[in-house]
């Protein structure tokens, strides 16, 4: 099996936009929680995801959901989901879309607030 890596990447990332972080109700793609996504020509998928806080109570749920979304998005030979709780998430990792969504929901720019508090 030879796969179209870019097509798979697009399908996977679109699917992952349906996975929401429980702490901040914005999808994990726009929160910047997809740290690495590798797709082999043979159809093996590796993804490293983070959480907004290392003490997130539903990390196992996120890992399971990410794996299921990948399996539903593409016909992967294997899926390896690594949960990275060592990389500290900050609002600076958010996409512009995620930032706008946050501002629309909460009425302030989380990135500007974070910069003001953290330099």
N, C-alpha and C positions, 0 to 999 in steps of 0.2 A: 504494500500500500504506500503510495506517495501522496502527500497531502499538500494543499495550497495553504501554506503557513499564514499568509496575510489574510486570506479569507477566514480561516479558522480563528485568528486573533480577533478579527472584527466581530464574528459571531459570538465568541466567548465574552468579549468586553461588553457587547450589547446585552447579553444574558445576565452578566454580573451587575448591570445597572438596576436589576430587579431585587438585588440583595441589599438590605438596609442594615445599618449599624443601629443597635438598640439605644445607644447613648445619645446619638445625634441622628434624627430620622432623615438621613440623606444616604443615597446609595454608596456602596463601598468604592466604586470607581471614582465618583466625584469627590469623595472624601480623601482620595489619594492613598487608599489602603491596599492597592495592588502594587506590591514592591517589585515583583519580577514575574514574567510570564514567558515560558519557553515552550516552543512546540517543535518537535522533531519531524523530519520528513516522513518518518515511519508512523507518526500518529501518537507519540507519547507527549503528554502535556504535564508540565511542571509549573506550579504557581506558588508564589510566596505572598501571603497576605498578612496584614497587621490588624490591630485593633486600636481604637481611640484611647484605650487605657489598658495597661497590663492586667488590671484586676477585673476586666470585663467578664461578667458572669456567664455569658453565652458563647464563649470562644469555640466550644465544641460544636454548637449549633451552626456557627458561621462556617467552620471548616466543612461540616457535612453539607451545608447548603451550597457552598462554592463548588464542591465536588459534584453534587447533583446537577447544578446548572451547567457545568462543563459537559457532563455526560449527556444532557438533553440538547446542548447546543451543537456538538460535533460527535462524530463516531470515533472517539479516542480509543487507541489500543490500551493505554493506561493513563491514569490521572493520579498525580502526586501533589497533594495540597500541604504546604508547610505553613504553619502559623508562626509568625515572627512577633514575639512579644518583647524582644530586646530592642528593636528599633523604636525609638520614642516618636509617636505621632505628634505633629503640631498642625495647626490650621494652615501653615504655609504650604503644606502638601496638597491642599484642596485645589481642584480645577476651578477655572473661572465660573463654570456653570454651578459647581457646588457652592462656591462663595455667594453667588447671586441667590441661589435657593435658600441658603442659610439666612441671608439678609432679608429675604421676602418672608420667611417664617418667623424670625425673631426680631426684626426691625433694626439690627445693627450689623456692622461688618466685623465678623469674628477675626479676620486677619489683621485689620487695623487695631482692634482691641488687643490682640495678642502681641503685636509689635510694640504698642504703647506700654504694655506690662513687662515685656521681656527684652526690650531694646533692639 
